[in-house]
Amino acid sequence: MRLRVDLLPHGNYPDVVLVIDTLRATTTAITYLERGAEALLLTRTPDVALNLKEQAGGQYVLGGERGGLPIPGFDFGNSPVEAAAQNFTGRTVVMNTTNGTDAAHVAAQTGKHVYLASITNAHAAARRAKAQATEEVAIVCAGTDQHVGLEDVYAAGVIAEYLLALGEFSIDDGTRIALTVRRNAGNPLEALSSSVHGERLAGLGLGEDVRYAAQVSTSTIVPTLTPDAQAPEGTLHFTAG
């Protein structure tokens, strides 16, 4: 079995893919499902999300950001702290973010099993990946504005450690890099806070989101790409699996 870590989304994924955008899309997605959301629809652009809401009225709740800030016309930003304070029972949340939703679309082009992962669900995501994989687990870091992000590489290292404890894998250099970062960048909060993106969020007054995202394995929810013939065109349909 192979274990690979892509520091940015770029490749062909033949088997299991874990998409990571720790700050903050995948952490927030997990929180939406924890707070009762029935499904998540990840779109390529904000306009697709806004059009869905215009067509379907109150059927959809919109959450997303550009440059870390809420998108005009959306109901929520991309804050796991904000999401954790809401009740989304029975609702479908439409998400669009700067990096994470695009990474999920890249993974979905070829991945057989696509999941959303973060530090908050690291152990559950590793277990799900190991159970489903037949040849490879690929951990795909979303990065920030097409640049490698310390926070995502660190999270990949956390998940890789769990996977290696669950079974034998051959590993690539991306995995070695992620494991090295995990072992040398301090605890999760130190690593996330010292990343460029973490510092940017703190500067926007969103430091609580960074602290929330640094919690290790507090959730058993693993958002799972689920085929749905009724899902609107151009969206990826995720459920709690």
Disulfide bonds with the S-S distance in Angstrom:
none
